[in-house]
């Protein structure tokens, strides 16, 4: 298995991690009485994550742990995807 293939598997794992964290953020917002619209959920994802960070920052002085997981999951997926594409391009 090549390094690019391993990176692509890592991308899929990070995206799955991000989806789970996103669902947890939505549930947390709903528990706090925020309206979460499910029609355009994919497009509103950054807004909901930012709203979660604002609310938890107001409660404890720092963003909640799910916000950090949200940022790490999707940024790591993006970095690994770019690295995999570059590695495949260099081999071709």
N, C-alpha and C positions, 0 to 999 in steps of 0.2 A: 504494500500500500504506500503510495507516494505521500509526501508531506502536504501537497495541495489537497489530496483526498481527506487526509486527517483534519486539515483546517476546515474543509467543507462540512465534515461531520460535527466539528466544534461549533460552526456557525449554526447548524440546525439545533444543537443542544442549547446554545445561548438564546436563540429565538424562542424555543419552548420555555426556557426559564423566564424570559421576558413576558411571554403570554400569561404564565401562571402568576407572576408578580402583578401584571396589569389587572387580572381578575381580582386579586387580593386588594389592590388599590380601589377598584370600583366598589367592592364590598365594604371597605372601610369608609368610603365617602357616603355610601348609602346608610351605614350605621350612624354616621354623624349628621344625618338629615339633609345631605346634599342631593340635589336632583342629578341623576345620571341617565342621560338619554342613550338608548341602545341602538337607535336608527343609524347614526353616523359614528359609531363607537370607534372605528379605526381612525377616523380623521380627528376625533376629539381626544385621542389618547394623550398627546403631550399636554393639552389643557388640563385634563383630569389629574395627571401626575403633578403638574405645577400647583394645582389647587390643593392636592393632598399635602404637598410640601409646605404651602402657606398655612394650612390649618394646623398641621403638626408643629410647625415653627411657632405658631401662636400659643399652642398648648405647653410645649416643653422648652422652647427657645432654640431648637434645632430641628431640621427636617427629619421626618420619620424614617425608619430603616428601609421601608419598602421603596422610598424614593432613590436611595443609593443603589439598591438592587436593580431598579428600573434602569437607571443610568448605566450601570455596569453591564447589564445583560445586552442591551441594544448597542452600546458603543463597542463592546468586545466582539459582538457578532459582525458589526460593520468592519472593524479592523481586521478580523480574520478573513472575511470575504475579500477585502481588498488585497490582502497578502496572498491569498490563494490564487486570485486572478493574476497578480503580478508573477507569481511563481510559475503558473501555467504558461503565461506569455513568454517568460524567459526561456522556458524549455522548448517552445515551439520553433 
